């Protein structure tokens, strides 16, 4: 199986292991029984919060980095 390797990968992997799991706080609802969710926040913290319940069950995660950058530039 192909592996993604890059300079400094070990440091990143170790950092990810050091970040604690977080619990998501539900603020909005898009209707009961709907598949999917929208999470606003830090990518790593959001992914770590999904692990306890969804590990091995998630088919796709879309991280919209462009929108986050646009929001930051507008807010500045």
C-alpha positions, 0 to 999 in steps of 0.5 A: 500500500502506498504511504505518504512520506515527507520531511518532518512527518514524525514530528507532526505524527507525534504532535497529533498523538499529544493533542487530547480528545475533545467533546463536540458541543452541539450549537445548531441542528439541521434536522433530526435524522440527517446524515452529516454534520458541519463543524466550525473550528480547528481542524485537528481538534475537530478530527480528534473529537470525531475519533471516539464515536466515528473511528473506522466508520467515516467515508469522507471528511471535507476540510474547507481551508479556503473558506476559513482563510476568507473568513479570517481575511474579512475579519482582519 
